[in-house]
Amino acid sequence: MPRFFIEADLAVDTHVELTETVFHHWVKVLRAKVGESATLFNGQGGEYEVTLADIQKKSATVLVNNFNPDDRTPAFSTLLGQVMSKGDRMDYAIQKAVELGVSKIQLLTSERCEMRLKYDRDQKKIDHWQGIAIAACEQCGMNKVPEVLAPLTLADWLATELPTTKLVLAPNKDQINVLENASKDIALLIGPEGGLSEIEIESANKVGFQNWCIGERVLRTETAPVVALSILLYHSSLK
């Protein structure tokens, strides 16, 4: 059964008009017909089974049949601070981070950051990445869409109020067992291709970030969140 995110209020036994995006994908691209079913979620928790009730040239209406309260959000909350990278690498990092249950994604710039968003490109690119997050939720079954936040400099982000447990991926650094006493509220900092500078890592350490070296290999910036979030998911399942 197809699954779509919709920015609309949903309630059982009501009719809801599809948004332009869902109408295009389900009716125009997938060629859905009256009587076919889908799952809709609006990010407010749970999901709804709906039936396509009416199709017009440029719009369609569904009947909301029932509500499923399942919450597939992980037991821990992770704020991912991801230094931006160019091209498909950033798309991949966001997509996989969402599939693995990230709660929120803070875009960052740093000393070795490959890109700087400028003026009108800013919101267009952020909207693109938010769209990737939505599509990842539609695919993986998450019912709450993580927000992709406008870029901050690393220094500005470190000065904000951050979760209790703070981890920075720092290859080749000595570390303690960083997950042994980890809380369910985590900030995860991942640098750009080329890594964070020593000064940046030290700045993160000064505000409570613990160095986390996951293995002997140096991971690419788009691979690092996949591995780190997978470990956090597995660790939380043991508790």
N, C-alpha and C positions, 0 to 999 in steps of 0.2 A: 504494500500500500504506500503510495507517495506521501511525503511528509514535508510540510511547508511552515515557515515562520510568517506570521501575519501581524501587522500592527493594527489591531482592532480588539474591541471588547468581545469576549466570547461567553456564551451562556447556553446551557442545554435547552432544547426546544425553542430556539430562536432562529431567525433567518439572518444571515450576515452576507453583505456584499464583499466579494473578493477584492483585495487591493490590486492595483495594476500589475505589480510584479508577480503575484501568485496567479492572477488570471492569465498573464502571458505564458508563464511556465507550464501551468497545468492544462489550460484549455487550448492555447495556441501551439505550444511546443509538443506536449504529450498527447494532445488531441482528445482530451477527456470528454465524455458524453454524460448527459443527464442520467442520474442514477448511480454513477460511479462514486466511490468513497475515497477519502484521504484523511490524513491526520494533520491537524493544525495546532500550533502552539504560539503563544503571544509573549513569552518570556516572563509571565507572572506566576509560573508554576504549573506543573501538570500539562496535559494535552487533551485535545478534543477530537473525536471521530465525527466527521461530517459527510454529508451526501450532497452531491451537486444537484441542485433543484431546478435551476433555470439558467439558460445561456442566451445572452443577447450578442449583438455584433461586437460591442466593446466592453461588456460587463458580464458578470455571472453571480449567482446567489447560491449559497449553500444552506442546508438545514443542519444545525448542530444536534447530533444524536445523543452523545454521552461524553462523560468526562472521566479521564484516567488520571488519578492524582500522583502517579509514580514520579519521584524526584530522583534523577540520575546524577545529580551533582555529587562530587566526591565529598567524603567526610571532612576533608581539610580545605582551606581556602588559600589559593595561591595568587599573589599579585606578581606578574612577570614584568620585570623591567628589562626590555629588550632593546639594545642599541640597534638602530636601523641599518639594513644592508640593501643593496641594489637588486632590482629584478626579481626573479622567481624565488630567490632565497628567502626574502622577507615573507612572501606569500606562503611559502612552505612552512616557515616557522610559526606563523599565525594559525594556519590550518591545523597543523598537528598539535600545537599547544591547546587549541580548543577541543580537539578530539580527546585529548588526555586530561581534560577537566580543569583547565586554568580558569580562574575566576575573573581576572581583569588583566588587560595588557597595557602597560605604560610604554609608549614609544620614547626612545632616548637618543640623544646625540652625545658623542664623546670625542676625545682627542683623535682617534683613528676612524671615526665614523665615515662611511663612504658617501653619505648623502645628506643634504640639507633641504628641507622642504621650504618653498618660497611662495609667499603671497597666495594667489588663486590656486596654485597646485596643492597647497596644504590640505584643504578640505576635500578636494577631489581624491587625493591619495588616501586620506583617512577613511573616506566613504568606501573606497575600493577595499581596503583591508577589513572594514566592518562588514562588508558584504561577504568576504571570505569567511569571517567568523560565523555569520548567519548560515551560510551554506554548509559549513562544517557541523553546526548543530543539527541542521536538517538531516545530514547523513548519519551522524553518530548516535542520535537519540537524546542529546542534551536538551533540556527544556528551558534553560535560562541562558541567554546569549551574553557572553563576556563583552564588556565595553572595551573598545580600542581607543585609548586616550591620546589627545594631541601631544606632540613631542615636547619634552622638557630636556634641558641640559642635564647631564648626570649630576652635576653639582647642585642644581636646583632640586632635583628629585631626592637626593640624599638629605636635603634640608627639610623635607616634608615629614609628616607623621606616618611612619611605616609600621607594618605588622611586627608582632613580638619576635618571631624567629626570622632572622635575616641571613641569607646565604648568597655568596658571590662565587660563581664558578671561576676558579683560579688554578689552572694547570701548573703542576710542578711546585705547588706550595705545600708546606707542612700543614697538617690539619688534625683536629681532634675528631671524634665521632660526632659529626654535626647533627645527625638525626636522632641521637640517643635521647635527648631531652627536647626535641622539637615540639612546638605547639601546633595547634590546628590552624594557625594563622601565619602564613609564610610569605616573605618577600624573596623573590629569586632574581638575582641580577646576572645578566648574560651580556658579555661584551661583543664588539664587532669582529669581523674578519680581521685577524691580526691581534685581537685581544685588547683588554684594558691595559693601560700603562701601569707601571709600578706605583706612580703617584695616585692614580685613580683607585687602585686596589687599597692602598693605604688610607685614602679618604673614606672609602666604604668601611674599612675596619674600624676607623675612629668613631663611626656612628653605630657600631654594633654588628656589622656584617662579619660572618665567619667564612673563612676560605673553605671551599668545597672542591676537592680534586677527585673527579670520578674516573678513576682508571689511569693507566699510563699513557694513553693516546691523547693527543690534542684534537678536540672535536671542532668541526666547522660551526659557525655561529647558528646555522639553521638546524644542525643536528643536536646541539647542546640542549635546547629545551625539551626535545623528544626524550633524550636519555634521562635528564634530570627529573622530569615530570613522571616518567615511567617508574623511576626508583621511588619517588614520593608516593605514588599510587600503591606500589607493592608494600612499602613500609607501613602505610596507613592500614592496609588489609591485615597486617600481623597484630594490630592492637586490639 
